[in-house]
Amino acid sequence: MPVLSETAFKATKGGCLVSLRVQPGASRNAVVGMYGDAVKIALQAPPVDGKANQLLCRLFAEWSGLPKSAVELRSGQTGRSKVLELSGITAEQLKAILER
């Protein structure tokens, strides 16, 4: 059960932004903990043809109970540092879900 810092989460109108550091090609999909001011996420998908980005958005939709259309990759399409925008959930709710 990782403890996450509030610095990775930002409230927006109708949702929140979360700063992420992604580790593609991992042995499992999981929230690892913090990496600086970002939440570190391990993904099984390789960083090829957007597969890791697709898995990241799908996992956040699953974990938060939101439709896939409510999860959008705002920045970091080709790097490990990413920002996701989630609509219909507060930063506090998302933080609590990821800490489980």
Biopython code that builds the backbone (N, CA, C, O; Angstrom):
import numpy as np
from Bio.PDB.StructureBuilder import StructureBuilder

atoms = [
    (1, "MET", "N", (0.849, -1.176, 0.000)),
    (1, "MET", "CA", (0.000, 0.000, 0.000)),
    (1, "MET", "C", (0.897, 1.243, 0.000)),
    (1, "MET", "O", (1.418, 1.629, 1.046)),
    (2, "PRO", "N", (1.079, 1.869, -1.167)),
    (2, "PRO", "CA", (1.946, 3.041, -1.236)),
    (2, "PRO", "C", (1.307, 4.275, -0.605)),
    (2, "PRO", "O", (0.089, 4.452, -0.646)),
    (3, "VAL", "N", (2.143, 5.116, -0.028)),
    (3, "VAL", "CA", (1.683, 6.403, 0.487)),
    (3, "VAL", "C", (2.054, 7.441, -0.562)),
    (3, "VAL", "O", (3.221, 7.572, -0.933)),
    (4, "LEU", "N", (1.059, 8.174, -1.036)),
    (4, "LEU", "CA", (1.268, 9.117, -2.124)),
    (4, "LEU", "C", (1.185, 10.553, -1.628)),
    (4, "LEU", "O", (0.390, 10.872, -0.745)),
    (5, "SER", "N", (2.008, 11.408, -2.201)),
    (5, "SER", "CA", (2.037, 12.821, -1.835)),
    (5, "SER", "C", (0.970, 13.589, -2.603)),
    (5, "SER", "O", (0.694, 13.298, -3.767)),
    (6, "GLU", "N", (0.382, 14.562, -1.943)),
    (6, "GLU", "CA", (-0.639, 15.396, -2.584)),
    (6, "GLU", "C", (-0.060, 16.257, -3.702)),
    (6, "GLU", "O", (-0.810, 16.797, -4.515)),
    (7, "THR", "N", (1.267, 16.394, -3.754)),
    (7, "THR", "CA", (1.885, 17.229, -4.787)),
    (7, "THR", "C", (1.687, 16.663, -6.191)),
    (7, "THR", "O", (1.815, 17.400, -7.169)),
    (8, "ALA", "N", (1.380, 15.380, -6.311)),
    (8, "ALA", "CA", (1.181, 14.750, -7.620)),
    (8, "ALA", "C", (-0.221, 14.995, -8.175)),
    (8, "ALA", "O", (-0.475, 14.724, -9.349)),
    (9, "PHE", "N", (-1.126, 15.501, -7.349)),
    (9, "PHE", "CA", (-2.532, 15.653, -7.732)),
    (9, "PHE", "C", (-2.919, 17.128, -7.760)),
    (9, "PHE", "O", (-2.517, 17.904, -6.893)),
    (10, "LYS", "N", (-3.705, 17.504, -8.769)),
    (10, "LYS", "CA", (-4.166, 18.888, -8.870)),
    (10, "LYS", "C", (-5.636, 18.885, -9.264)),
    (10, "LYS", "O", (-6.030, 18.224, -10.225)),
    (11, "ALA", "N", (-6.439, 19.625, -8.519)),
    (11, "ALA", "CA", (-7.871, 19.723, -8.823)),
    (11, "ALA", "C", (-8.081, 20.592, -10.056)),
    (11, "ALA", "O", (-7.395, 21.597, -10.244)),
    (12, "THR", "N", (-9.028, 20.197, -10.886)),
    (12, "THR", "CA", (-9.434, 20.987, -12.045)),
    (12, "THR", "C", (-10.949, 21.121, -12.003)),
    (12, "THR", "O", (-11.617, 20.483, -11.189)),
    (13, "LYS", "N", (-11.477, 21.947, -12.877)),
    (13, "LYS", "CA", (-12.929, 22.084, -12.953)),
    (13, "LYS", "C", (-13.502, 20.774, -13.506)),
    (13, "LYS", "O", (-13.284, 20.434, -14.669)),
    (14, "GLY", "N", (-14.223, 20.057, -12.676)),
    (14, "GLY", "CA", (-14.846, 18.811, -13.110)),
    (14, "GLY", "C", (-13.980, 17.580, -12.999)),
    (14, "GLY", "O", (-14.373, 16.512, -13.470)),
    (15, "GLY", "N", (-12.805, 17.694, -12.385)),
    (15, "GLY", "CA", (-11.951, 16.514, -12.280)),
    (15, "GLY", "C", (-10.625, 16.814, -11.628)),
    (15, "GLY", "O", (-10.535, 17.631, -10.712)),
    (16, "CYS", "N", (-9.580, 16.134, -12.118)),
    (16, "CYS", "CA", (-8.253, 16.347, -11.549)),
    (16, "CYS", "C", (-7.174, 15.958, -12.550)),
    (16, "CYS", "O", (-7.424, 15.244, -13.522)),
    (17, "LEU", "N", (-5.972, 16.446, -12.283)),
    (17, "LEU", "CA", (-4.774, 16.076, -13.023)),
    (17, "LEU", "C", (-3.888, 15.278, -12.084)),
    (17, "LEU", "O", (-3.846, 15.549, -10.884)),
    (18, "VAL", "N", (-3.180, 14.294, -12.626)),
    (18, "VAL", "CA", (-2.226, 13.541, -11.822)),
    (18, "VAL", "C", (-0.924, 13.430, -12.614)),
    (18, "VAL", "O", (-0.921, 13.060, -13.788)),
    (19, "SER", "N", (0.186, 13.761, -11.940)),
    (19, "SER", "CA", (1.512, 13.643, -12.545)),
    (19, "SER", "C", (2.024, 12.232, -12.311)),
    (19, "SER", "O", (1.941, 11.705, -11.202)),
    (20, "LEU", "N", (2.554, 11.622, -13.368)),
    (20, "LEU", "CA", (2.972, 10.226, -13.299)),
    (20, "LEU", "C", (4.387, 10.042, -13.819)),
    (20, "LEU", "O", (4.861, 10.809, -14.656)),
    (21, "ARG", "N", (5.045, 9.025, -13.317)),
    (21, "ARG", "CA", (6.313, 8.530, -13.859)),
    (21, "ARG", "C", (6.047, 7.064, -14.172)),
    (21, "ARG", "O", (5.761, 6.277, -13.269)),
    (22, "VAL", "N", (6.141, 6.693, -15.445)),
    (22, "VAL", "CA", (5.751, 5.364, -15.898)),
    (22, "VAL", "C", (6.976, 4.488, -16.126)),
    (22, "VAL", "O", (7.987, 4.937, -16.664)),
    (23, "GLN", "N", (6.867, 3.233, -15.707)),
    (23, "GLN", "CA", (7.905, 2.228, -15.928)),
    (23, "GLN", "C", (7.308, 1.138, -16.826)),
    (23, "GLN", "O", (6.724, 0.180, -16.320)),
    (24, "PRO", "N", (7.447, 1.272, -18.152)),
    (24, "PRO", "CA", (6.881, 0.263, -19.053)),
    (24, "PRO", "C", (7.714, -1.015, -19.038)),
    (24, "PRO", "O", (8.879, -1.004, -18.639)),
    (25, "GLY", "N", (7.109, -2.111, -19.473)),
    (25, "GLY", "CA", (7.811, -3.386, -19.537)),
    (25, "GLY", "C", (8.043, -4.022, -18.183)),
    (25, "GLY", "O", (8.940, -4.852, -18.039)),
    (26, "ALA", "N", (7.259, -3.654, -17.192)),
    (26, "ALA", "CA", (7.406, -4.206, -15.838)),
    (26, "ALA", "C", (6.761, -5.590, -15.763)),
    (26, "ALA", "O", (6.062, -6.007, -16.686)),
    (27, "SER", "N", (6.997, -6.287, -14.673)),
    (27, "SER", "CA", (6.441, -7.632, -14.512)),
    (27, "SER", "C", (4.971, -7.612, -14.109)),
    (27, "SER", "O", (4.279, -8.622, -14.236)),
    (28, "ARG", "N", (4.486, -6.456, -13.619)),
    (28, "ARG", "CA", (3.078, -6.359, -13.212)),
    (28, "ARG", "C", (2.614, -4.918, -13.371)),
    (28, "ARG", "O", (3.423, -3.994, -13.459)),
    (29, "ASN", "N", (1.296, -4.743, -13.406)),
    (29, "ASN", "CA", (0.704, -3.405, -13.430)),
    (29, "ASN", "C", (0.428, -3.001, -11.991)),
    (29, "ASN", "O", (-0.316, -3.684, -11.288)),
    (30, "ALA", "N", (1.020, -1.898, -11.545)),
    (30, "ALA", "CA", (0.836, -1.512, -10.148)),
    (30, "ALA", "C", (1.235, -0.065, -9.903)),
    (30, "ALA", "O", (2.012, 0.526, -10.654)),
    (31, "VAL", "N", (0.679, 0.486, -8.827)),
    (31, "VAL", "CA", (1.131, 1.770, -8.300)),
    (31, "VAL", "C", (2.321, 1.443, -7.408)),
    (31, "VAL", "O", (2.182, 0.703, -6.435)),
    (32, "VAL", "N", (3.486, 1.985, -7.732)),
    (32, "VAL", "CA", (4.715, 1.643, -7.022)),
    (32, "VAL", "C", (4.945, 2.559, -5.827)),
    (32, "VAL", "O", (5.381, 2.104, -4.770)),
    (33, "GLY", "N", (4.658, 3.842, -5.989)),
    (33, "GLY", "CA", (4.910, 4.820, -4.931)),
    (33, "GLY", "C", (5.142, 6.179, -5.557)),
    (33, "GLY", "O", (4.514, 6.524, -6.558)),
    (34, "MET", "N", (6.039, 6.948, -4.972)),
    (34, "MET", "CA", (6.336, 8.286, -5.479)),
    (34, "MET", "C", (7.697, 8.292, -6.174)),
    (34, "MET", "O", (8.601, 7.541, -5.807)),
    (35, "TYR", "N", (7.821, 9.143, -7.173)),
    (35, "TYR", "CA", (9.076, 9.405, -7.870)),
    (35, "TYR", "C", (9.167, 10.920, -7.961)),
    (35, "TYR", "O", (8.630, 11.518, -8.894)),
    (36, "GLY", "N", (9.831, 11.537, -7.017)),
    (36, "GLY", "CA", (9.833, 12.997, -6.933)),
    (36, "GLY", "C", (8.435, 13.479, -6.603)),
    (36, "GLY", "O", (7.861, 13.078, -5.590)),
    (37, "ASP", "N", (7.881, 14.339, -7.452)),
    (37, "ASP", "CA", (6.521, 14.848, -7.261)),
    (37, "ASP", "C", (5.508, 14.121, -8.137)),
    (37, "ASP", "O", (4.430, 14.652, -8.404)),
    (38, "ALA", "N", (5.838, 12.922, -8.585)),
    (38, "ALA", "CA", (4.946, 12.161, -9.460)),
    (38, "ALA", "C", (4.672, 10.779, -8.869)),
    (38, "ALA", "O", (5.493, 10.230, -8.134)),
    (39, "VAL", "N", (3.513, 10.233, -9.202)),
    (39, "VAL", "CA", (3.166, 8.872, -8.797)),
    (39, "VAL", "C", (3.837, 7.922, -9.780)),
    (39, "VAL", "O", (3.686, 8.072, -10.993)),
    (40, "LYS", "N", (4.579, 6.944, -9.262)),
    (40, "LYS", "CA", (5.260, 5.977, -10.125)),
    (40, "LYS", "C", (4.332, 4.798, -10.386)),
    (40, "LYS", "O", (3.794, 4.196, -9.457)),
    (41, "ILE", "N", (4.153, 4.475, -11.674)),
    (41, "ILE", "CA", (3.267, 3.405, -12.111)),
    (41, "ILE", "C", (4.080, 2.400, -12.923)),
    (41, "ILE", "O", (4.775, 2.780, -13.864)),
    (42, "ALA", "N", (3.995, 1.116, -12.562)),
    (42, "ALA", "CA", (4.615, 0.044, -13.335)),
    (42, "ALA", "C", (3.576, -0.509, -14.301)),
    (42, "ALA", "O", (2.439, -0.783, -13.916)),
    (43, "LEU", "N", (3.977, -0.671, -15.564)),
    (43, "LEU", "CA", (3.076, -1.180, -16.601)),
    (43, "LEU", "C", (3.722, -2.371, -17.304)),
    (43, "LEU", "O", (4.914, -2.344, -17.613)),
    (44, "GLN", "N", (2.941, -3.403, -17.554)),
    (44, "GLN", "CA", (3.453, -4.571, -18.260)),
    (44, "GLN", "C", (3.664, -4.298, -19.744)),
    (44, "GLN", "O", (4.528, -4.921, -20.361)),
    (45, "ALA", "N", (2.911, -3.401, -20.319)),
    (45, "ALA", "CA", (2.986, -3.133, -21.755)),
    (45, "ALA", "C", (4.322, -2.491, -22.122)),
    (45, "ALA", "O", (4.870, -1.701, -21.353)),
    (46, "PRO", "N", (4.843, -2.835, -23.302)),
    (46, "PRO", "CA", (6.086, -2.208, -23.756)),
    (46, "PRO", "C", (5.815, -0.790, -24.269)),
    (46, "PRO", "O", (4.686, -0.463, -24.633)),
    (47, "PRO", "N", (6.858, 0.050, -24.295)),
    (47, "PRO", "CA", (6.676, 1.421, -24.786)),
    (47, "PRO", "C", (6.745, 1.480, -26.313)),
    (47, "PRO", "O", (7.552, 2.219, -26.877)),
    (48, "VAL", "N", (5.897, 0.698, -26.974)),
    (48, "VAL", "CA", (5.917, 0.583, -28.431)),
    (48, "VAL", "C", (4.525, 0.879, -28.976)),
    (48, "VAL", "O", (3.533, 0.339, -28.486)),
    (49, "ASP", "N", (4.452, 1.731, -29.983)),
    (49, "ASP", "CA", (3.190, 2.038, -30.668)),
    (49, "ASP", "C", (2.081, 2.491, -29.722)),
    (49, "ASP", "O", (0.908, 2.216, -29.973)),
    (50, "GLY", "N", (2.434, 3.177, -28.648)),
    (50, "GLY", "CA", (1.429, 3.703, -27.725)),
    (50, "GLY", "C", (0.762, 2.666, -26.838)),
    (50, "GLY", "O", (-0.229, 2.975, -26.176)),
    (51, "LYS", "N", (1.285, 1.435, -26.806)),
    (51, "LYS", "CA", (0.648, 0.375, -26.012)),
    (51, "LYS", "C", (0.669, 0.689, -24.520)),
    (51, "LYS", "O", (-0.312, 0.441, -23.818)),
    (52, "ALA", "N", (1.784, 1.233, -24.032)),
    (52, "ALA", "CA", (1.864, 1.572, -22.609)),
    (52, "ALA", "C", (0.890, 2.703, -22.276)),
    (52, "ALA", "O", (0.266, 2.683, -21.215)),
    (53, "ASN", "N", (0.754, 3.679, -23.159)),
    (53, "ASN", "CA", (-0.188, 4.781, -22.924)),
    (53, "ASN", "C", (-1.625, 4.278, -22.904)),
    (53, "ASN", "O", (-2.421, 4.701, -22.065)),
    (54, "GLN", "N", (-1.963, 3.377, -23.823)),
    (54, "GLN", "CA", (-3.313, 2.813, -23.857)),
    (54, "GLN", "C", (-3.603, 2.038, -22.577)),
    (54, "GLN", "O", (-4.681, 2.169, -21.998)),
    (55, "LEU", "N", (-2.638, 1.230, -22.137)),
    (55, "LEU", "CA", (-2.817, 0.464, -20.906)),
    (55, "LEU", "C", (-2.954, 1.403, -19.712)),
    (55, "LEU", "O", (-3.789, 1.174, -18.838)),
    (56, "LEU", "N", (-2.148, 2.449, -19.669)),
    (56, "LEU", "CA", (-2.207, 3.412, -18.570)),
    (56, "LEU", "C", (-3.603, 4.017, -18.451)),
    (56, "LEU", "O", (-4.166, 4.059, -17.357)),
    (57, "CYS", "N", (-4.160, 4.481, -19.551)),
    (57, "CYS", "CA", (-5.501, 5.082, -19.532)),
    (57, "CYS", "C", (-6.554, 4.047, -19.145)),
    (57, "CYS", "O", (-7.468, 4.350, -18.378)),
    (58, "ARG", "N", (-6.431, 2.828, -19.670)),
    (58, "ARG", "CA", (-7.392, 1.776, -19.337)),
    (58, "ARG", "C", (-7.336, 1.423, -17.845)),
    (58, "ARG", "O", (-8.375, 1.249, -17.208)),
    (59, "LEU", "N", (-6.128, 1.319, -17.292)),
    (59, "LEU", "CA", (-5.987, 0.996, -15.869)),
    (59, "LEU", "C", (-6.577, 2.090, -14.985)),
    (59, "LEU", "O", (-7.266, 1.790, -14.009)),
    (60, "PHE", "N", (-6.318, 3.342, -15.311)),
    (60, "PHE", "CA", (-6.866, 4.426, -14.496)),
    (60, "PHE", "C", (-8.386, 4.456, -14.576)),
    (60, "PHE", "O", (-9.049, 4.774, -13.589)),
    (61, "ALA", "N", (-8.944, 4.130, -15.732)),
    (61, "ALA", "CA", (-10.403, 4.043, -15.855)),
    (61, "ALA", "C", (-10.931, 2.910, -14.979)),
    (61, "ALA", "O", (-11.924, 3.084, -14.272)),
    (62, "GLU", "N", (-10.275, 1.751, -15.023)),
    (62, "GLU", "CA", (-10.681, 0.602, -14.188)),
    (62, "GLU", "C", (-10.581, 0.940, -12.707)),
    (62, "GLU", "O", (-11.539, 0.769, -11.953)),
    (63, "TRP", "N", (-9.407, 1.421, -12.298)),
    (63, "TRP", "CA", (-9.156, 1.697, -10.884)),
    (63, "TRP", "C", (-10.123, 2.731, -10.329)),
    (63, "TRP", "O", (-10.556, 2.620, -9.182)),
    (64, "SER", "N", (-10.465, 3.736, -11.131)),
    (64, "SER", "CA", (-11.316, 4.822, -10.641)),
    (64, "SER", "C", (-12.803, 4.573, -10.873)),
    (64, "SER", "O", (-13.642, 5.298, -10.340)),
    (65, "GLY", "N", (-13.136, 3.554, -11.665)),
    (65, "GLY", "CA", (-14.536, 3.276, -11.967)),
    (65, "GLY", "C", (-15.137, 4.247, -12.971)),
    (65, "GLY", "O", (-16.357, 4.359, -13.083)),
    (66, "LEU", "N", (-14.280, 4.945, -13.698)),
    (66, "LEU", "CA", (-14.729, 5.911, -14.703)),
    (66, "LEU", "C", (-14.714, 5.265, -16.086)),
    (66, "LEU", "O", (-13.997, 4.289, -16.305)),
    (67, "PRO", "N", (-15.499, 5.800, -17.019)),
    (67, "PRO", "CA", (-15.402, 5.305, -18.397)),
    (67, "PRO", "C", (-14.057, 5.715, -19.000)),
    (67, "PRO", "O", (-13.461, 6.706, -18.577)),
    (68, "LYS", "N", (-13.585, 4.961, -19.980)),
    (68, "LYS", "CA", (-12.304, 5.275, -20.623)),
    (68, "LYS", "C", (-12.299, 6.681, -21.222)),
    (68, "LYS", "O", (-11.250, 7.319, -21.310)),
    (69, "SER", "N", (-13.463, 7.153, -21.629)),
    (69, "SER", "CA", (-13.550, 8.493, -22.220)),
    (69, "SER", "C", (-13.291, 9.599, -21.199)),
    (69, "SER", "O", (-13.058, 10.745, -21.582)),
    (70, "ALA", "N", (-13.328, 9.273, -19.905)),
    (70, "ALA", "CA", (-13.094, 10.267, -18.855)),
    (70, "ALA", "C", (-11.617, 10.382, -18.482)),
    (70, "ALA", "O", (-11.250, 11.198, -17.637)),
    (71, "VAL", "N", (-10.772, 9.565, -19.114)),
    (71, "VAL", "CA", (-9.336, 9.567, -18.822)),
    (71, "VAL", "C", (-8.592, 9.991, -20.083)),
    (71, "VAL", "O", (-8.721, 9.366, -21.136)),
    (72, "GLU", "N", (-7.809, 11.066, -19.962)),
    (72, "GLU", "CA", (-7.105, 11.602, -21.132)),
    (72, "GLU", "C", (-5.647, 11.867, -20.790)),
    (72, "GLU", "O", (-5.338, 12.446, -19.749)),
    (73, "LEU", "N", (-4.756, 11.439, -21.673)),
    (73, "LEU", "CA", (-3.337, 11.722, -21.526)),
    (73, "LEU", "C", (-3.093, 13.149, -22.002)),
    (73, "LEU", "O", (-3.194, 13.436, -23.195)),
    (74, "ARG", "N", (-2.772, 14.045, -21.068)),
    (74, "ARG", "CA", (-2.604, 15.466, -21.398)),
    (74, "ARG", "C", (-1.201, 15.779, -21.905)),
    (74, "ARG", "O", (-1.040, 16.623, -22.786)),
    (75, "SER", "N", (-0.181, 15.108, -21.362)),
    (75, "SER", "CA", (1.185, 15.333, -21.832)),
    (75, "SER", "C", (2.023, 14.097, -21.560)),
    (75, "SER", "O", (1.683, 13.269, -20.714)),
    (76, "GLY", "N", (3.132, 13.985, -22.298)),
    (76, "GLY", "CA", (4.040, 12.869, -22.101)),
    (76, "GLY", "C", (3.787, 11.682, -23.006)),
    (76, "GLY", "O", (4.054, 10.545, -22.620)),
    (77, "GLN", "N", (3.277, 11.924, -24.201)),
    (77, "GLN", "CA", (2.959, 10.826, -25.110)),
    (77, "GLN", "C", (4.168, 9.946, -25.418)),
    (77, "GLN", "O", (4.015, 8.742, -25.626)),
    (78, "THR", "N", (5.371, 10.531, -25.452)),
    (78, "THR", "CA", (6.547, 9.746, -25.823)),
    (78, "THR", "C", (7.584, 9.618, -24.711)),
    (78, "THR", "O", (8.639, 9.023, -24.931)),
    (79, "GLY", "N", (7.317, 10.152, -23.539)),
    (79, "GLY", "CA", (8.279, 10.066, -22.446)),
    (79, "GLY", "C", (7.734, 9.283, -21.271)),
    (79, "GLY", "O", (6.589, 8.833, -21.286)),
    (80, "ARG", "N", (8.554, 9.126, -20.263)),
    (80, "ARG", "CA", (8.114, 8.407, -19.060)),
    (80, "ARG", "C", (7.341, 9.299, -18.098)),
    (80, "ARG", "O", (6.536, 8.807, -17.307)),
    (81, "SER", "N", (7.577, 10.599, -18.161)),
    (81, "SER", "CA", (6.838, 11.542, -17.320)),
    (81, "SER", "C", (5.564, 11.931, -18.053)),
    (81, "SER", "O", (5.613, 12.384, -19.197)),
    (82, "LYS", "N", (4.422, 11.753, -17.396)),
    (82, "LYS", "CA", (3.129, 11.963, -18.037)),
    (82, "LYS", "C", (2.189, 12.719, -17.104)),
    (82, "LYS", "O", (2.384, 12.737, -15.888)),
    (83, "VAL", "N", (1.174, 13.336, -17.686)),
    (83, "VAL", "CA", (0.099, 13.958, -16.922)),
    (83, "VAL", "C", (-1.211, 13.427, -17.477)),
    (83, "VAL", "O", (-1.487, 13.548, -18.671)),
    (84, "LEU", "N", (-2.022, 12.832, -16.596)),
    (84, "LEU", "CA", (-3.348, 12.345, -16.967)),
    (84, "LEU", "C", (-4.392, 13.291, -16.415)),
    (84, "LEU", "O", (-4.245, 13.818, -15.312)),
    (85, "GLU", "N", (-5.452, 13.506, -17.187)),
    (85, "GLU", "CA", (-6.604, 14.262, -16.708)),
    (85, "GLU", "C", (-7.771, 13.299, -16.581)),
    (85, "GLU", "O", (-8.096, 12.574, -17.521)),
    (86, "LEU", "N", (-8.399, 13.297, -15.411)),
    (86, "LEU", "CA", (-9.565, 12.461, -15.165)),
    (86, "LEU", "C", (-10.754, 13.361, -14.881)),
    (86, "LEU", "O", (-10.667, 14.267, -14.052)),
    (87, "SER", "N", (-11.852, 13.118, -15.556)),
    (87, "SER", "CA", (-13.080, 13.894, -15.364)),
    (87, "SER", "C", (-14.047, 13.106, -14.497)),
    (87, "SER", "O", (-14.190, 11.894, -14.657)),
    (88, "GLY", "N", (-14.711, 13.800, -13.574)),
    (88, "GLY", "CA", (-15.726, 13.158, -12.750)),
    (88, "GLY", "C", (-15.214, 12.556, -11.462)),
    (88, "GLY", "O", (-15.911, 11.758, -10.835)),
    (89, "ILE", "N", (-14.003, 12.922, -11.051)),
    (89, "ILE", "CA", (-13.437, 12.424, -9.797)),
    (89, "ILE", "C", (-12.564, 13.536, -9.209)),
    (89, "ILE", "O", (-11.901, 14.264, -9.948)),
    (90, "THR", "N", (-12.567, 13.661, -7.895)),
    (90, "THR", "CA", (-11.735, 14.682, -7.258)),
    (90, "THR", "C", (-10.322, 14.145, -7.046)),
    (90, "THR", "O", (-10.090, 12.936, -7.075)),
    (91, "ALA", "N", (-9.394, 15.055, -6.835)),
    (91, "ALA", "CA", (-8.013, 14.667, -6.567)),
    (91, "ALA", "C", (-7.930, 13.813, -5.305)),
    (91, "ALA", "O", (-7.165, 12.850, -5.255)),
    (92, "GLU", "N", (-8.712, 14.160, -4.289)),
    (92, "GLU", "CA", (-8.703, 13.406, -3.031)),
    (92, "GLU", "C", (-9.226, 11.984, -3.235)),
    (92, "GLU", "O", (-8.674, 11.031, -2.685)),
    (93, "GLN", "N", (-10.292, 11.845, -4.026)),
    (93, "GLN", "CA", (-10.847, 10.514, -4.292)),
    (93, "GLN", "C", (-9.844, 9.651, -5.051)),
    (93, "GLN", "O", (-9.657, 8.479, -4.723)),
    (94, "LEU", "N", (-9.203, 10.224, -6.062)),
    (94, "LEU", "CA", (-8.232, 9.468, -6.848)),
    (94, "LEU", "C", (-7.046, 9.056, -5.988)),
    (94, "LEU", "O", (-6.583, 7.919, -6.082)),
    (95, "LYS", "N", (-6.554, 9.952, -5.161)),
    (95, "LYS", "CA", (-5.431, 9.634, -4.272)),
    (95, "LYS", "C", (-5.791, 8.467, -3.364)),
    (95, "LYS", "O", (-4.987, 7.552, -3.187)),
    (96, "ALA", "N", (-6.985, 8.486, -2.788)),
    (96, "ALA", "CA", (-7.426, 7.404, -1.898)),
    (96, "ALA", "C", (-7.514, 6.073, -2.646)),
    (96, "ALA", "O", (-7.142, 5.034, -2.102)),
    (97, "ILE", "N", (-8.000, 6.096, -3.878)),
    (97, "ILE", "CA", (-8.107, 4.870, -4.681)),
    (97, "ILE", "C", (-6.724, 4.297, -4.972)),
    (97, "ILE", "O", (-6.515, 3.091, -4.844)),
    (98, "LEU", "N", (-5.784, 5.145, -5.361)),
    (98, "LEU", "CA", (-4.450, 4.672, -5.719)),
    (98, "LEU", "C", (-3.657, 4.185, -4.514)),
    (98, "LEU", "O", (-2.739, 3.379, -4.664)),
    (99, "GLU", "N", (-3.998, 4.663, -3.327)),
    (99, "GLU", "CA", (-3.285, 4.232, -2.119)),
    (99, "GLU", "C", (-3.761, 2.873, -1.616)),
    (99, "GLU", "O", (-3.137, 2.306, -0.719)),
    (100, "ARG", "N", (-4.842, 2.339, -2.162)),
    (100, "ARG", "CA", (-5.328, 1.017, -1.733)),
    (100, "ARG", "C", (-4.440, -0.089, -2.214)),
    (100, "ARG", "O", (-4.707, -1.259, -1.940)),
]
sb = StructureBuilder()
sb.init_structure("model")
sb.init_model(0)
sb.init_chain("A")
sb.init_seg("    ")
for serial, (resi, resn, name, xyz) in enumerate(atoms, 1):
    if name == "N":
        sb.init_residue(resn, " ", resi, " ")
    sb.init_atom(name, np.array(xyz, "f"), 0.0, 1.0, " ", f" {name:<3s}", serial, name[0])
structure = sb.get_structure()
